Amino acid sequence: MNSYEENLNKYNVINISFNKMPDSGKTYDNYINMIKQSLISDIVKYYPNINPNEFFTVGDMLESTGDQFIFVLDEWDYIFSKDLFQENQDDFLEFLTFLLKDKPYVLLCYMTGVLPIKRYSSGSALNMFDEFTFLKDRRFGEFFGFTTDEVLKLCDENQYMNFEKLELWYNGYTTANGVKIYNPRSVIKALENNYCESYWTNTGAMDEVSQYLKYNVLEIRDDVIQMVAGEEIDIIKEKEYIQKFKVENEGKEVLAVAICYDSKSKEHHCKIEAI
C-alpha cells in the first residue's frame, strides 16, 4: 500500500487495447497504423513542442520527451487468438519489440492476454517479460480472484445471499500457495441477482466443450459424470493451457474450465459445481 501511494500519479500511462479494429478496413496495415496514429496523437497532445515529422518511429518520439512511461497493454495476443493477419503476426511482434525492448522511456509494461508470450515470441524478441499465470504464480495468486475474506465481506453487505451457498458454487480454485479464491464475475453476478448459477460460462462460447462431451472425446464425458457424483478428477497438466485444444491432450484441456490446485498432493483436479 505504501508503494502504491508513493507512486500514485507520478508517471504518464500509455494504454493500448489491441482488440479494437479500425472502421476503415480490417487489414493489418490499417490495424497497426490505427495504433501508431493513436500514440502519435497522444504524444503531440501532451508534448506540443514535438513535431512527429522529425522522427522515424513512435519510439523515437517517446524517447525525445525525456520522460518515462508505464505501458498498459490489454489483450496483446488478440490477433493471435482470433487468427487474424497470419502473414503479419511476426511484423506485430517486431512492432512490440521495437516499441518496448531496452527502451529508456519504458518504466514498466503490464500486458494482459490469454496466451503466453513464449508461445509466439521465439528467441530473444520479447524475452524481457515475466509471466504470471494463475496455476503457478506464488506472488500474486490471491489477486486472480476474490479471497474468502473478500467474499464474506460482500455477503455481509448483501445481507441476502448465504456465504455457504456461494462457496459451494464458486469456490473452485486454490492458488499454488493454498489460498482459496473465487471467480469474481460469478460472485458479483450472484450477489447482484441474489441467485447462484453458472455465470462464468456465459462469457464465452462453449460449443467446443459440448462437442467433446457429446462424442466422449478421450472419455471426457466419463470424467464429468464422476464429478457430478462428487468425485475429483486429476489432471496431468503437461503443457501451458492454450485457447485451442491440442489433439493429444484436448480431453483434459476441456476440464480446464474448473481447474483446482491441491497444495498437498501437488496435483490438479476439477470440481463440477460451477461448470
N, C-alpha and C positions, 0 to 999 in steps of 0.2 A: 504493500500500500504506500509506504514512504517513497519508494522508487517511482511509482505511478504519479504521485503528486509532484515530485521533483521535476519530472519530465513533461508534465501536462502543459500543452500549448507552447512548447519550446521549439517545435520543429514543423516545417511545412510537410504536408502529407499529399502524396500523389496517389490517387485511387483510380484503378482501371478495371472495368468489368468486361471481361473478354467474351461474354455471352451475348453481346449486342451486335446486331447485323445492320449494315448501312441500308438506307432506303434506296440508294442509287443503284444497287445491284449486289448480288451475292457472289462476287468474285474475290479471290484473295487480295488482289491489288486494292479493291475498294475497301475491303475489311481492314487491312493494315494501314492504309492511308487515312482512314477514319480515325484510327487510334493515334497515329502520328500527328494529324492535324489538331486533334483534341488537346494533345500535350503541348503543341506549339502555341495554340490559342491561350492556354492557361499560363504558359511561361511569359508570353508577351503581355498578358493582362496584369500580372503581378510584378513583372520586371520590364516596364515600358521602355527602358533605355536599351533593351536588347533588340537587334534587328535580325530576324530569322534568315534573311537573305545572305547574311555574312557567315553562316555556319553550314557545314555539310550534313550534320546529323543532329537529332534531338539531344543525344548525349553531350555533344559539344556545347549546345545551348545551356544545358543544365550545369555543366562544369564551369561555364563562364560566369554563372551567378555567384560563385564563391560560397554558396550555402550547401548544407546537407539536407537530404530529404528522406522521409520514411515512405516506402512504397507499399501500398496495399493492393494486391492483385487478386481479383476474385475470379474463380473458375479459369485458371490459367490454361487448363487442358481441354477447354470447350471444343476446339476444332478437332481434337483427337477423339474425345468421347463421342462426338457426333459424326465422325468420319467425314469431316469437311476438308476441302483443299488438300487432298492427299499428296499431290505433287508439290505442294508448297510448305509442307509441315516442317521440313528441315530449314526452310527460309525463316519460318516463325521462331524456331529455336535459336537461330542465329540472331534474329532481332532481339530476343530476350537477353542473349549472351552479351551482345554489344551494348545494350542499354544498362545492364546491371553488373556484369562481372568486373571486379577490380576497379570500380569507379569511385573516385574520392567523394562524389556527391551522394553516394548511397550510404546512409547511416544504418538503415535496417530495411529489409524487404520481407513482407509477410505475404505468402501465397497460399491460396486455398484451391483444392481440386480433388477430384475423385481418384485419379490415377497417380502413382508415384512418378516423380521426375525421372528417376533412373530407368524407367521403362522406355522412355523415348530419347533421353539425352545420353548419347554414347561418349566415351572418353571423358574429356575434361570440360565439355561445353557448359554445363550447369552444375558443376560439382561443388559449388560453394554453399549449397543449401543443406541444412539439417532437416530431416523429415520426422514428423511426429505423428505416428499412426495410433489409432485407437487401441489396438490389441497389444502393442508392445511398449508404448510410452510409459515411463515411470516418473516423469517430471510434471506433466500437465494432464495426466489421465483423468483427474477429477473434474476438469473443465470441459470434457467431452459430453457431459450431460449434467442433470441435476443430482446432487447428492441426497442422501436420506434426510439430513437436517434441513436442506432447502425444500424438499417436498413436504416435510412435516410443517414447516412454517407456512407454506402455501395452503395446505389443508386447513390450518388454523384460521387463516384469513378467509378462506372459502366458507367454512362453517357448515358445509353440507356434505361434501364428499368425504368418504371414510378412507383414511390412510391405508388401512389393511387391504382395501379393495384395489387402490391404486398400485400398491406393492405387488399384489397378485398379478395384475395385468402388465405393468410396465417395468418391474424390477428385473430386466432381462440381462443386465451386463455387470461384470465385475472387472475392475481395472487390474493391470499387472501388479499393482501394489495392494490389491484386495479391497479397494474402495467400491462400494456399490453405487452405481449411477443409473439414472432413469432417462428415457427418451424425452427430451424437453418438449417437442411438439405434441407428443401423445399426452403428457401430463397437463400441459396448458389447455389443449382442446377438451380434455376430460373435465377440467375444472371450469372451463367456460360453459360447457354444455351440461355439467353435472351428470355426466354419463360416460361410462367406460366402453370403448370399442377400439377396433384396430385402426387408429387414425394414421399411423405411420405408413401403412401400405397404400394410402390414398395419395401419397406424394409422388408416386411413380408407377409406371406400367408394371403389372405383374404377369403379363402374358407368358413370359418365358417360364416362370415358376409353375404356372398352370399346366403348360405343356409337359414339363418334367414329371409333374405329379400324375398327369393323365396316362402317360406311357411308362411310368415307373422306371425312368432312366436311372441306371446304376442302383436300383432298389430304393430310390429316394422316397417313394410313397410308403414303403415299409417302415422307413425311419420315422416319417411323420406320424404314422399310426402308433408307433412306440411312444412318441412324445405325447400324443393325445391321451395315451394310457398313463401319463405321468412320469414316464421314464426319461432319462437324459441320453442324448446321442453324442458320442465322442466324434470329434472332427480332427483329422490329421491335416494340419494346415501347412503344407509343404511350400506353398508359394504365396506371394502377396496377393490379396484379393484384388481382382481386376473386374471392370464392369462387364466385360464379355466373358462368359464362362468358357474355360478350356475344355476340350472334349474329354481328356483323360481324367479330369477332376470335377466335371460340371455338376455331378450329383451332390457332392459335398459342398460345392460353392453355393448352391441354392440355399443351403441351410445357413449361409452367412447372414441372412436377414434376421437371425436371432442368436448370434454367437454369444456365448458367455465364456469367461475365463476362470478356471478353477485354480486359485492360487496355491492350493495344497498339492494337487496332483500334477500341476503344470500342463494340463491338457485343456483343449477346448471342447465345449459341449453346448447343446442347444436345449431351449425350453419352448413350449408351444403357446403360452398364454397370449402373447401379443403378435403372433404371426397372422 
